[in-house]
């Protein structure tokens, strides 16, 4: 038989005298642990229910006082909502000052950074020491980081320039901070070594609820990095898995190792419809496709999907008008070099010829070559050297290697067109790769131009060897087969399961339940989509390419 509990003792532990009474359920407890225990046990939130119904004969003075306070609160809210003047004042509190607008404008120019200011009376706003130095023309940030191992440690850093405000740089600075104050900081800096994964949570103050985004440390990718990878994998999937196309390298093994660990400019011959796709296949297999960029014509920005990906990867687009292209090259290259993470590497694909090879363009360019006293090229167009020279001069010693790629498609494979790949026909490509250190190339305009012309004379001889032998084998470099991986296959299966299968299901439901007019409209949309895909494929076809270079034009 249970012993009746003492009403003066705690209702949870039945040992200590009571001290607290729950406003909601009136349970009496002795301490905070017992209070929390009662909340978990009875599923009570501990807040007084202001609108709960009580019978008149059970009401007491406390209930009457509670109703009175509730009515007062309602009245106060009504009066507050009527105060338009006070509401306008509160809005003015949150309007950015002239100085804050100046910083916002400056950040948009620097790197399209959009900032949000909290109200002036908030604690975080008062603690913020971000400022703009007019003399240096630089924005200095106030950064607060919270690191967690066994417990939280808050670390604040001020006077951090915009160029240095990157996630990788913050971790390096915190590592140095830990080394300086080993005794006073309980964190072990080895927890932030390169071999381990770090999860970064960034609070989004623009939402009503606090939301956090999780980013992996290796290799500090953002969604903009992952977006092109998810799209480009569609093309490499078509080439590698759908059509079983392959690409073999002829390269020095030492050079192959360096390509993953340096910024580079890649110069490739432009004779085929899908020579760019063969380059993507190799980049995908080597794991460097996310850092692949191009220097291309302005119209490529408008190509659906592919052109949009190039925009996201900060590729450089030119109008083929030197007066405007010179400024574009300098500005865009400087932007990439300043903002690119230190532990990641990019490569710029550059066609110095400026356009895809045709015999008509070659004949026209050789007339200019004769006027300049240059040897005739059999398989290339005369290169345009100004763009490459400007890229080289603006490299700021961060671009350390120039890779010369000569690509050829074997005769035993299908015709190297995107149409062949989409039909499932296998194309067999070989790429002959040479590397030149940027220190070996003259920096002056005339010397750099002569180096490019000499490079294309060598490229012409290398490709002529391929034409005669249908292979680069035996031309002095080792044959290396880079095995394909399953990344693009897994990405494609993901798109099929998440988009393809539901789309097919909804399509059949639509065709079975829709009216005849709706079905006709659907057929028209399919026809227009087919024409659009055909137009996109036409961009890659040599015979439908631009006529740039077919007329005689001095550099």
C-alpha positions in Angstrom: 0.0 0.0 0.0 1.4 3.4 -1.1 2.1 6.0 1.5 0.3 9.3 0.9 2.7 12.1 -0.2 3.2 15.1 2.0 1.5 18.2 0.4 4.3 20.3 1.7 7.0 18.2 0.0 8.0 18.4 -3.7 5.6 16.6 -6.0 8.5 15.0 -8.0 11.2 13.9 -5.5 8.9 13.9 -2.4 11.9 14.9 -0.2 12.5 18.6 -0.2 10.1 21.4 0.8 8.3 23.1 -2.1 9.5 26.4 -3.5 8.0 26.8 -7.0 4.5 26.3 -8.5 4.0 25.7 -12.2 1.9 28.5 -13.7 0.2 26.1 -16.1 -0.5 22.8 -14.2 0.1 24.0 -10.6 2.6 21.2 -9.9 4.8 22.2 -6.9 8.5 21.5 -7.1 11.6 22.2 -5.0 14.3 23.0 -7.5 15.1 23.5 -11.2 15.9 19.8 -11.9 12.6 18.7 -10.5 10.9 21.5 -12.5 12.5 20.3 -15.7 11.6 16.7 -14.8 8.0 17.6 -14.4 8.0 19.3 -17.8 9.3 16.2 -19.5 7.1 13.8 -17.6 3.8 15.7 -18.0 4.7 17.3 -21.3 4.1 20.7 -19.8 5.7 23.9 -21.2 5.5 25.8 -18.0 3.6 28.8 -19.4 0.3 30.0 -18.1 -2.6 29.3 -20.4 -4.3 32.7 -20.6 -7.4 31.5 -22.5 -8.2 28.2 -20.8 -11.8 27.8 -19.8 -12.8 27.7 -16.1 -16.2 27.3 -14.5 -17.4 30.3 -12.5 -17.7 28.3 -9.3 -14.0 27.2 -9.5 -12.5 30.6 -10.1 -10.5 32.4 -7.5 -8.8 35.7 -7.1 -5.7 34.6 -9.1 -7.8 33.6 -12.0 -9.6 36.9 -12.0 -6.2 38.8 -11.9 -5.0 36.6 -14.8 -8.0 37.6 -16.9 -7.5 41.2 -16.1 -3.9 41.2 -17.1 -4.8 39.3 -20.3 -7.3 42.0 -21.3 -4.7 44.7 -20.5 -2.2 43.0 -22.8 -4.8 42.8 -25.6 -5.6 46.5 -25.2 -1.9 47.4 -25.2 -1.4 45.6 -28.5 -4.4 47.4 -30.1 -3.0 50.8 -29.0 0.4 49.9 -30.3 -0.9 49.0 -33.7 -2.6 52.4 -34.0 0.5 54.4 -33.4 1.5 55.1 -37.0 3.9 57.7 -36.0 5.8 55.3 -33.8 5.8 52.7 -36.5 7.4 55.1 -38.9 10.0 56.0 -36.4 10.9 52.4 -35.9 11.3 52.1 -39.7 13.7 55.0 -39.7 15.7 53.3 -37.0 16.5 50.5 -39.4 17.3 52.6 -42.5 21.0 52.4 -43.3 23.0 55.6 -42.9 25.0 57.3 -45.6 28.1 55.6 -44.4 26.4 52.2 -44.5 25.1 52.8 -48.0 28.7 53.7 -49.0 29.9 50.3 -47.8 27.1 48.5 -49.5 27.9 50.1 -52.8 31.6 49.4 -52.4 31.0 45.7 -51.7 28.8 45.3 -54.7 31.6 46.6 -56.9 34.3 44.4 -55.2 32.6 41.1 -55.4 28.7 41.3 -55.6 28.6 41.1 -51.8 25.2 42.0 -50.3 25.1 42.9 -46.6 22.2 43.2 -44.2 22.3 45.7 -41.3 20.5 44.8 -38.0 18.6 47.5 -36.2 20.7 50.1 -34.4 19.5 49.3 -31.0 20.4 45.6 -31.3 23.5 44.2 -29.4 25.1 42.8 -32.5 24.9 46.1 -34.3 26.6 47.9 -31.4 29.4 45.3 -31.4 30.0 45.5 -35.1 33.2 47.4 -36.0 33.2 47.0 -39.8 34.5 50.1 -41.5 35.6 51.5 -44.8 39.0 53.1 -45.3 38.8 55.8 -48.0 42.6 56.1 -48.5 43.2 52.4 -49.0 39.8 52.0 -50.8 39.3 48.8 -48.7 36.5 47.4 -46.5 37.6 46.0 -43.2 35.5 43.3 -41.5 34.6 42.4 -38.0 34.3 38.6 -37.8 33.0 36.5 -34.9 33.5 32.8 -35.1 32.4 30.1 -32.6 34.6 26.9 -32.6 33.4 23.7 -31.0 35.3 20.6 -29.9 34.4 19.7 -26.4 32.9 23.1 -25.7 32.3 26.4 -27.5 35.0 29.0 -27.9 34.2 32.4 -29.3 36.9 34.1 -31.3 36.6 37.6 -32.7 38.9 39.2 -35.3 38.8 42.8 -36.6 40.5 44.8 -39.3 40.3 42.0 -41.8 40.4 43.2 -45.4 37.9 41.9 -47.9 40.6 40.1 -49.9 41.5 38.1 -46.8 38.0 37.3 -45.6 37.8 33.8 -46.8 36.9 30.6 -44.9 40.3 29.1 -45.5 42.2 32.2 -44.4 40.1 32.4 -41.2 41.0 28.9 -40.2 44.7 29.6 -40.8 44.5 32.7 -38.7 42.7 30.8 -35.9 45.4 28.1 -36.0 48.0 30.8 -35.5 45.9 32.3 -32.7 45.8 28.9 -31.0 49.6 28.5 -31.2 50.2 31.9 -29.6 47.9 31.3 -26.6 48.2 27.6 -25.9 47.8 28.0 -22.2 44.7 30.2 -22.2 42.8 28.3 -24.9 41.4 24.9 -24.2 41.1 24.0 -27.9 43.6 21.8 -29.5 44.6 23.3 -32.8 45.4 19.9 -34.4 41.7 19.4 -34.6 41.8 21.8 -37.6 44.3 19.9 -39.6 43.9 19.4 -43.3 43.2 15.7 -43.0 40.0 16.1 -41.0 36.6 17.4 -42.0 35.3 20.7 -40.7 31.6 21.6 -40.8 30.8 25.3 -41.0 27.4 26.7 -40.0 26.6 30.2 -41.2 23.6 31.9 -39.6 21.1 33.5 -42.0 19.8 36.6 -40.3 17.5 37.4 -43.3 15.0 34.7 -42.3 12.3 34.8 -39.6 13.8 31.6 -38.1 17.5 31.1 -37.7 18.6 28.8 -40.5 22.1 27.3 -40.9 23.9 26.2 -44.0 26.4 23.4 -43.8 29.6 23.4 -45.9 32.3 20.8 -46.0 35.9 21.8 -45.6 37.3 19.7 -48.4 37.6 21.7 -50.5 35.4 24.6 -49.3 32.9 24.2 -52.1 29.8 26.4 -52.4 26.6 25.7 -54.2 28.0 27.7 -57.2 30.9 25.3 -57.4 28.6 22.3 -57.3 26.0 23.6 -59.8 28.3 23.4 -62.9 29.6 20.0 -61.7 26.0 18.7 -61.7 25.3 20.1 -65.2 28.6 19.3 -66.8 28.4 15.7 -65.6 25.4 15.3 -68.0 27.8 15.8 -70.9 30.6 13.6 -69.6 28.0 10.9 -68.8 26.8 11.0 -72.4 30.3 10.7 -73.7 31.8 8.2 -71.3 28.8 6.0 -70.4 26.2 6.5 -73.0 28.4 6.4 -76.1 31.4 4.6 -74.5 33.7 7.3 -75.9 37.2 7.4 -74.5 40.2 9.7 -74.3 43.9 8.7 -73.9 46.7 11.0 -72.8 50.3 11.2 -74.0 52.0 13.0 -71.2 55.0 13.0 -68.9 53.8 11.4 -65.5 55.4 14.3 -63.6 53.4 16.8 -65.6 50.2 14.9 -64.9 50.8 15.2 -61.2 51.4 19.0 -61.4 48.1 19.7 -63.3 46.1 19.1 -60.1 48.2 21.5 -57.9 48.7 24.7 -59.9 46.8 27.5 -61.7 47.3 27.1 -65.4 46.5 28.4 -68.9 45.6 25.6 -71.3 46.1 26.2 -75.1 44.3 23.7 -77.3 43.8 23.3 -81.1 40.3 23.8 -82.2 39.7 21.5 -85.2 36.7 19.4 -84.0 33.1 19.9 -82.9 33.6 18.2 -79.5 37.3 18.8 -78.7 36.1 20.8 -75.7 34.1 17.7 -74.5 37.3 15.5 -74.7 39.0 18.1 -72.4 36.0 17.9 -70.0 36.3 14.1 -69.9 40.0 14.3 -68.8 39.2 17.1 -66.3 36.4 15.0 -64.8 38.6 12.0 -64.5 41.4 14.0 -62.8 38.9 15.7 -60.5 39.6 19.3 -61.7 36.5 20.0 -63.7 35.1 22.4 -61.1 38.0 24.7 -61.7 37.8 24.6 -65.5 37.1 28.0 -67.1 37.3 29.3 -70.6 38.2 32.5 -72.5 35.5 32.5 -75.2 33.4 34.7 -77.4 30.5 36.7 -75.9 27.8 34.7 -77.6 28.7 31.6 -75.6 27.0 33.2 -72.6 23.7 32.7 -74.3 24.1 29.0 -75.0 21.5 27.2 -72.8 22.9 25.3 -69.8 26.5 25.2 -70.9 26.9 28.9 -71.3 25.2 29.5 -68.0 27.6 27.2 -66.3 30.5 29.1 -67.7 29.0 32.3 -66.3 28.8 30.7 -62.8 32.5 29.5 -63.0 33.7 33.1 -63.7 34.8 32.4 -67.3 36.0 35.4 -69.4 33.9 36.4 -72.4 35.2 38.6 -75.2 33.5 40.6 -77.9 36.4 40.1 -80.3 36.9 43.9 -80.3 40.4 44.5 -78.9 39.7 48.0 -77.4 37.0 46.6 -75.1 38.4 43.1 -74.7 41.7 44.4 -73.3 39.8 46.0 -70.4 37.6 42.9 -69.9 40.6 40.5 -69.7 42.4 42.6 -67.1 39.4 43.2 -64.9 38.0 39.6 -65.0 41.4 37.9 -64.5 42.2 40.2 -61.6 38.8 39.4 -60.0 39.4 35.6 -60.3 43.0 35.8 -58.9 41.9 38.0 -55.9 38.9 36.0 -54.9 39.9 32.4 -55.7 40.6 30.2 -52.5 44.2 29.4 -51.9 43.7 25.7 -51.6 41.9 25.3 -54.9 43.2 25.5 -58.5 41.7 26.7 -61.8 42.7 26.3 -65.5 41.8 28.7 -68.3 41.1 27.0 -71.6 42.2 29.4 -74.4 42.0 29.0 -78.2 44.6 31.4 -79.5 43.3 31.0 -83.0 40.1 32.8 -81.9 37.8 30.5 -83.8 37.3 26.9 -84.9 39.4 25.6 -87.8 38.2 25.6 -91.4 40.2 25.4 -94.6 38.8 28.8 -95.7 39.9 30.5 -92.5 43.3 28.8 -92.7 43.9 30.1 -96.3 43.0 33.6 -95.2 45.2 33.6 -92.2 48.2 32.2 -94.2 48.0 35.3 -96.4 48.7 37.4 -93.3 51.4 34.9 -92.2 53.2 35.5 -95.5 53.0 39.2 -95.1 54.6 38.9 -91.6 57.3 36.4 -92.8 55.9 33.5 -90.7 56.0 29.8 -91.8 52.8 28.4 -93.3 50.7 26.2 -91.0 49.0 23.1 -92.5 46.5 22.3 -89.7 46.1 25.5 -87.7 45.0 29.1 -88.1 47.5 31.9 -87.4 47.3 32.5 -83.6 46.3 35.9 -82.2 48.8 36.7 -79.5 47.5 39.8 -77.8 45.0 38.1 -75.5 47.5 35.5 -74.4 50.2 38.1 -73.7 47.8 40.1 -71.6 46.8 37.0 -69.6 50.4 36.2 -69.0 51.2 39.7 -67.9 48.3 39.8 -65.5 49.0 36.4 -64.0 50.7 38.0 -61.0 52.9 34.9 -60.6 49.9 32.8 -59.5 49.5 31.1 -62.8 52.6 28.9 -62.9 52.2 26.6 -65.9 51.1 26.7 -69.6 49.7 23.4 -70.9 49.8 22.8 -74.6 47.1 20.3 -75.7 47.0 18.8 -79.1 43.9 16.7 -79.6 43.1 14.2 -82.4 40.2 11.8 -83.0 41.1 8.4 -84.4 39.6 7.2 -87.7 38.3 3.9 -86.3 35.8 5.9 -84.0 32.7 7.7 -84.9 32.6 11.2 -86.4 33.6 13.6 -83.5 30.3 15.5 -83.3 27.8 15.9 -80.5 25.2 14.3 -82.7 27.2 11.1 -82.8 27.6 11.0 -79.1 23.9 11.6 -78.5 23.2 8.7 -80.9 25.5 6.5 -78.8 28.3 6.2 -81.2 31.8 5.9 -79.7 34.5 8.6 -80.4 38.1 7.8 -79.7 40.3 10.8 -78.8 44.0 11.2 -78.0 45.5 14.2 -76.3 49.2 15.1 -76.5 50.1 17.2 -73.5 53.2 19.4 -72.9 53.9 21.8 -70.0 55.9 25.0 -70.1 56.8 26.9 -66.9 55.6 30.5 -67.0 59.1 31.6 -66.0 60.4 30.3 -69.4 58.1 32.6 -71.4 59.1 36.2 -72.2 56.9 38.8 -70.5 57.3 41.5 -73.1 54.7 41.8 -75.9 57.1 41.1 -78.8 58.8 38.2 -77.1 55.6 36.6 -75.9 54.1 36.9 -79.4 57.1 35.2 -81.0 56.8 32.4 -78.4 53.1 31.8 -79.3 53.9 31.6 -83.0 56.8 29.2 -82.3 54.4 27.1 -80.2 51.9 26.8 -83.0 54.6 25.8 -85.5 55.4 23.0 -83.1 51.7 22.2 -82.6 51.4 21.9 -86.4 54.2 19.4 -86.6 52.7 17.3 -83.7 49.3 17.2 -85.3 50.8 16.4 -88.7 52.3 13.3 -87.0 48.8 12.3 -85.8 47.4 12.8 -89.3 50.0 10.5 -90.8 50.0 7.8 -88.1 46.4 8.1 -86.6 48.0 8.2 -83.2 50.4 10.2 -81.1 52.2 7.1 -80.0 55.9 7.1 -80.8 56.2 10.9 -80.7 58.2 11.0 -77.5 55.7 10.9 -74.6 54.3 8.1 -72.5 50.8 6.8 -73.2 48.7 7.0 -70.0 45.1 5.9 -69.7 43.2 7.8 -66.9 40.4 5.5 -65.8 36.9 6.8 -65.6 35.2 7.2 -62.3 31.6 6.9 -61.2 30.9 10.5 -60.2 29.0 11.5 -63.4 27.2 8.2 -63.5 25.9 8.6 -59.9 24.9 12.3 -60.6 23.0 11.2 -63.7 21.2 8.4 -61.8 20.3 11.0 -59.1 18.7 13.3 -61.8 16.9 10.4 -63.4 15.4 9.3 -60.0 14.5 12.7 -58.8 13.4 14.4 -62.1 13.2 11.8 -64.9 10.9 9.1 -63.3 8.4 11.6 -61.7 8.3 13.5 -65.0 7.4 10.4 -67.0 4.7 9.5 -64.5 3.1 12.9 -64.6 3.4 13.0 -68.4 1.3 9.8 -68.7 -1.2 11.1 -66.2 -1.5 14.3 -68.2 -2.0 12.6 -71.5 -4.7 10.3 -70.1 -6.6 13.0 -68.3 -6.1 16.2 -70.4 -8.3 17.5 -73.2 -7.5 17.3 -76.9 -6.5 21.0 -77.1 -4.1 20.5 -74.1 -2.5 17.5 -75.9 -2.0 19.6 -79.1 -0.4 22.4 -77.0 1.9 19.8 -75.4 2.9 18.4 -78.8 3.8 21.9 -80.0 5.9 22.5 -76.9 7.8 19.2 -77.6 8.4 20.3 -81.2 9.8 23.7 -80.0 12.0 22.0 -77.4 13.4 19.7 -80.1 14.1 22.6 -82.3 15.8 24.3 -79.4 18.0 21.3 -78.7 18.9 21.1 -82.3 19.9 24.8 -82.3 22.1 24.2 -79.3 23.8 21.2 -81.0 24.3 23.5 -84.1 26.5 25.8 -82.0 29.1 23.0 -81.7 29.1 22.1 -85.4 32.0 23.4 -87.4 30.1 24.1 -90.6 27.6 26.3 -88.7 30.2 28.1 -86.6 31.0 31.8 -86.9 32.7 33.4 -89.9 35.3 35.1 -87.6 38.7 34.9 -89.3 37.4 34.2 -92.8 38.2 37.8 -93.8 41.6 39.2 -93.9 42.1 41.2 -90.7 45.3 42.5 -89.0 45.7 41.8 -85.3 
